[in-house]
Amino acid sequence: MKLTTLRLIASAAALAGLAGAAVAQTATVNALCSTDASWCELAATEFTRATGIKVNQAHKGTGEIAAQLRAEAANPKTDIWWGGTGDPFLQAAEQGLLEAYRPPSYGQLYDWAQRQYTLSKDMVGGFYTSAIGFGFNTDVLAKKKLAEPKCWADLIKPEYKGEIEISHPATSGTAYTVIAALVQIMGEEQAFDYLKKLHRNVSNYTRSGQAQAPNVAKGEVGIGVSFIFGFDKWRHDKYPVKTVAPCEGTGYEVGGIAIVKGARNKEAAQRYYNFLMSAEGQAVGGRAGSLQAPANKTFKPDPRIPSMDGVKLINYDFAKYGSAAERRRLIERWTREVESIPR
């Protein structure tokens, strides 16, 4: 081959490489994230640093995002949604809002993460897991001479009036998980009787299930009901916080991840998805102080992540309580029968 020909080939290859780099530099992905804001932000930063792809990302509760995706269904503005309780993801899949996708790391995932793919026909992946429990400020309880709660039954005692904070099920997947878990533990009628009694003791319903941990840690409320991992970060940071899994049993989440149907930046979204499910991307959670148990089993997770040993987990029915109709029915009943009661 002539030298001039070789030079032409080399020049063409160089130009192609430059063009590829330019595309990476200008590519964007539009993401919505429902896990801890610190994980959302660090993951986007790390991904952009590694790929040059810009991440336009907003942080919202899962219920809020599910409503947004329904509103945008005819003209999607989001490419990927990740983090947060999996039930709203499964409901979005049922409603045709998501697209099937399996990352290259699928074989590296725990069985519970893979089951979410099977359950949703690959439209929802299992991203992490954590159990529902209580976090409480030991200083606040000691000052008010209140016992530390250990069971669901404790939270409806009259001495805890105004001392409990939980999120709102219409906007928070965490709160819906609480309701669905109580229905499965107690039966629906007894669970709603319980929720009415609990309502009298609730000081505030927040938009997001991530609000309880900092509010408890800072002493703004005595007791929070949410996922245990959120409280443990503050405990490790030396705040007067303790956690407990309720003695009667509790529900848990398998956090979700999904590509949005009709994504405008599908290739970039898939690359972000692949990063988030890889060992490197999953390890970002611990580094950001977000202490859920990761789905990828090929690396050593952060030692601060709370153990599930000793937690009495129910056999959570994701197929039933992940359906849009069941979620809508339970939330409507809660709004009608519980939220309407004066406190």
C-alpha positions in Angstrom: 0.0 0.0 0.0 1.3 3.4 -0.9 2.5 5.8 1.8 0.0 8.5 0.7 -2.8 6.0 1.0 -1.7 5.0 4.5 -1.6 8.7 5.4 -5.1 9.2 4.1 -6.4 6.3 6.1 -4.6 7.6 9.2 -6.1 11.1 8.7 -9.6 9.7 8.2 -9.3 7.6 11.4 -8.1 10.7 13.3 -11.0 12.7 12.0 -13.4 10.0 13.0 -12.0 9.9 16.5 -12.3 13.6 16.8 -15.9 13.5 15.5 -16.7 10.8 18.1 -15.2 12.9 20.9 -17.1 15.9 19.7 -20.4 13.9 19.7 -19.6 12.7 23.3 -18.9 16.3 24.4 -22.2 17.5 23.0 -24.4 14.6 23.9 -26.9 15.0 26.7 -29.2 12.8 28.7 -32.4 14.0 30.5 -32.8 12.2 33.8 -35.1 12.2 36.8 -33.7 10.8 40.1 -35.7 9.8 43.2 -33.0 8.5 45.5 -31.0 10.7 47.9 -30.0 13.9 46.2 -26.3 13.4 47.1 -26.3 10.1 45.1 -28.1 11.7 42.2 -25.7 14.6 42.0 -22.5 12.5 42.4 -23.5 9.9 39.9 -24.2 12.6 37.3 -20.9 14.2 37.9 -18.9 10.9 37.7 -20.7 9.8 34.6 -20.1 13.2 32.8 -16.4 13.1 33.9 -16.0 9.5 32.4 -18.0 10.0 29.2 -18.3 13.7 28.4 -22.1 13.3 28.2 -23.9 16.1 30.0 -26.7 15.0 32.4 -29.7 17.3 32.8 -31.2 15.9 36.0 -33.9 16.8 38.4 -34.6 15.3 41.9 -38.2 14.5 42.7 -40.3 11.9 44.6 -41.4 8.8 42.8 -45.1 9.6 42.9 -44.4 13.0 41.5 -42.3 11.6 38.7 -44.8 9.0 37.8 -47.4 11.7 37.4 -45.0 13.8 35.3 -44.3 10.8 32.9 -48.0 10.3 32.4 -48.5 13.9 31.6 -45.6 13.8 29.1 -46.5 10.5 27.5 -47.4 12.0 24.1 -44.2 14.0 24.0 -41.6 12.6 26.5 -39.0 15.0 27.8 -37.3 12.5 30.1 -34.9 9.8 28.9 -34.1 7.8 32.1 -35.6 7.6 35.6 -33.7 6.0 38.5 -33.7 5.6 42.2 -36.7 5.5 44.6 -39.2 2.8 45.5 -39.9 0.3 42.8 -43.8 0.2 43.0 -44.3 3.4 41.0 -41.8 2.1 38.4 -43.9 -1.1 38.0 -47.0 1.0 37.7 -45.4 3.1 35.0 -44.4 0.0 33.1 -47.9 -1.3 33.3 -49.2 2.0 31.8 -46.8 1.7 28.8 -44.5 4.6 29.9 -41.3 2.7 30.0 -39.1 0.7 27.5 -37.5 -2.7 28.0 -33.8 -2.7 28.5 -31.2 -5.0 30.2 -27.7 -3.6 31.0 -24.5 -5.6 30.4 -24.1 -6.0 34.1 -27.4 -8.0 34.5 -25.5 -11.2 35.3 -23.7 -9.4 38.2 -27.0 -8.6 40.0 -28.6 -10.3 43.0 -31.6 -12.5 42.4 -34.0 -9.9 44.0 -32.8 -7.3 41.4 -33.1 -9.7 38.5 -36.7 -10.6 39.6 -37.8 -7.0 38.9 -36.7 -7.4 35.3 -38.7 -10.6 35.0 -41.7 -9.1 36.7 -41.8 -6.1 34.4 -40.7 -7.7 31.2 -37.3 -5.9 31.4 -38.9 -2.5 31.7 -37.8 -2.0 35.4 -34.6 -3.0 36.9 -33.8 -3.6 40.6 -31.4 -0.9 41.7 -31.0 -1.4 45.4 -33.0 -2.5 48.5 -33.8 -1.3 52.0 -36.4 -2.0 54.7 -39.0 0.3 56.2 -38.5 1.2 59.9 -38.4 4.0 62.5 -35.7 6.5 63.2 -35.9 8.5 66.4 -33.9 11.3 68.1 -32.8 9.9 71.5 -32.3 13.4 73.0 -35.8 14.5 72.0 -37.5 11.3 73.4 -35.4 11.5 76.6 -36.3 15.2 77.2 -40.0 14.4 76.7 -39.7 11.2 78.8 -41.0 9.1 75.9 -40.1 5.4 75.4 -38.2 4.3 72.3 -40.7 2.7 69.9 -40.1 -0.9 68.9 -43.3 -1.9 67.1 -46.0 -0.5 64.8 -48.3 -0.8 67.8 -46.2 1.7 69.7 -46.7 4.5 67.2 -50.4 4.9 67.9 -50.0 5.4 71.6 -51.5 8.8 72.7 -48.2 9.9 74.2 -46.7 10.2 70.8 -49.2 12.7 69.5 -47.4 15.3 67.4 -44.1 13.4 67.6 -44.3 11.4 64.3 -43.5 12.4 60.8 -44.1 10.4 57.6 -44.4 11.3 53.9 -47.6 11.7 51.8 -48.5 8.7 49.7 -49.7 10.7 46.8 -46.2 12.1 46.2 -44.0 9.6 48.0 -43.3 6.0 47.1 -42.0 5.5 50.6 -45.4 6.3 52.1 -47.2 4.0 49.7 -44.8 1.2 50.6 -45.7 1.8 54.3 -49.5 1.5 53.5 -49.0 -1.5 51.3 -46.9 -3.2 53.9 -49.4 -2.6 56.7 -52.2 -4.0 54.6 -50.2 -7.1 54.0 -49.2 -7.4 57.7 -52.6 -6.7 59.3 -55.2 -7.1 56.6 -56.8 -4.1 54.9 -59.5 -3.2 57.3 -57.3 -3.4 60.4 -54.5 -1.6 58.5 -56.8 1.4 57.8 -58.1 1.4 61.4 -54.4 1.6 62.4 -53.6 4.4 59.9 -56.5 6.5 61.3 -55.0 6.2 64.8 -51.5 6.9 63.5 -52.9 10.0 61.7 -53.7 11.6 65.1 -50.1 11.4 66.1 -48.6 12.6 62.8 -47.2 16.2 63.0 -46.6 16.5 59.2 -46.9 14.7 55.9 -43.9 15.6 53.7 -43.7 15.4 50.0 -40.7 13.1 50.0 -39.8 10.1 52.2 -36.2 11.5 52.3 -37.3 14.3 54.6 -37.7 12.3 57.8 -34.0 11.4 58.4 -32.7 15.0 58.5 -35.7 16.3 60.4 -35.3 13.6 63.1 -31.5 14.1 63.3 -31.9 17.8 63.8 -34.5 17.3 66.5 -37.3 18.9 64.5 -39.4 15.8 65.2 -39.0 12.9 67.6 -39.8 9.9 65.3 -39.7 9.4 61.6 -41.1 6.5 59.5 -39.2 5.8 56.4 -36.5 3.5 55.0 -33.9 2.7 57.7 -30.8 3.4 55.6 -31.6 7.2 55.6 -31.5 7.5 59.3 -28.3 5.4 59.6 -26.3 8.0 57.7 -27.0 10.6 60.4 -26.3 8.0 63.1 -22.9 7.4 61.6 -22.4 11.2 61.5 -22.7 11.2 65.3 -26.3 12.7 65.5 -28.4 11.3 68.4 -30.3 9.0 66.1 -31.3 5.3 66.6 -33.2 3.0 64.3 -35.4 0.0 64.6 -37.3 -2.4 62.4 -40.8 -2.9 63.7 -41.3 -6.1 65.7 -44.5 -7.2 63.8 -42.6 -7.3 60.5 -42.0 -4.7 57.8 -42.1 -4.0 54.1 -39.1 -3.2 52.0 -38.3 -1.6 48.7 -36.5 -2.7 45.6 -35.5 0.7 44.1 -36.1 1.1 40.4 -34.3 2.2 37.2 -35.9 2.5 33.7 -35.6 3.9 30.2 -38.6 6.1 29.4 -40.5 5.1 26.3 -39.9 7.5 23.4 -36.6 8.8 25.0 -35.1 11.4 22.7 -31.5 10.5 23.8 -31.8 6.8 24.0 -28.2 5.9 23.4 -27.0 8.4 26.0 -29.7 7.1 28.4 -28.5 3.5 28.0 -24.9 4.5 28.7 -26.0 6.3 31.9 -28.1 3.2 32.8 -25.1 0.9 32.2 -22.9 3.1 34.4 -25.5 3.3 37.2 -25.8 -0.5 37.3 -22.1 -1.3 37.1 -20.0 -1.9 40.2 -18.5 1.5 39.7 -21.8 3.3 39.5 -23.3 1.3 42.4 -20.4 2.2 44.6 -21.2 5.9 44.2 -24.1 5.5 46.6 -21.9 4.7 49.6 -19.4 7.4 48.7 -22.4 9.9 48.6 -23.6 8.7 52.0 -26.7 6.9 50.6 -26.7 3.6 52.4 -29.1 1.3 50.5 -27.9 -2.3 49.8 -26.7 -2.3 46.2 -28.0 -4.6 43.5 -24.6 -5.3 42.0 -22.8 -8.1 44.0 -19.3 -7.8 42.4 -17.8 -5.3 44.8 -17.5 -4.8 48.5 -20.3 -2.4 49.6 -19.9 0.4 52.1 -19.6 -1.1 55.6 -22.1 1.5 57.0 -24.9 0.0 55.0 -27.4 -1.5 57.6 -27.6 -5.2 57.8 -30.9 -7.0 57.1 -30.0 -9.6 59.8 -32.8 -9.6 62.4 -35.2 -7.6 60.3 -38.5 -9.5 59.9 -39.3 -8.9 56.3 -42.8 -9.7 54.9 -43.2 -11.6 51.6 -44.0 -8.3 49.8 -46.3 -8.9 46.8 -44.7 -6.6 44.2 -47.0 -7.9 41.5 -50.2 -6.9 43.3 -49.1 -3.7 45.1 -47.0 -2.6 42.1 -50.1 -2.4 39.9 -51.4 1.1 39.1 -55.0 0.1 40.0 -54.1 -1.1 43.4 -51.9 1.9 44.2 -54.7 4.3 43.0 -57.3 2.4 45.1 -55.3 2.4 48.3 -54.2 6.1 48.0 -57.8 7.2 47.3 -59.0 5.2 50.3 -56.3 6.8 52.5 -57.2 10.3 51.2 -60.9 9.7 51.8 -60.8 7.9 55.1 -57.5 9.0 56.8 -56.3 12.4 55.5 -59.7 13.9 55.9 -59.8 13.3 59.7 -59.0 16.4 61.7 -55.8 16.1 63.8 
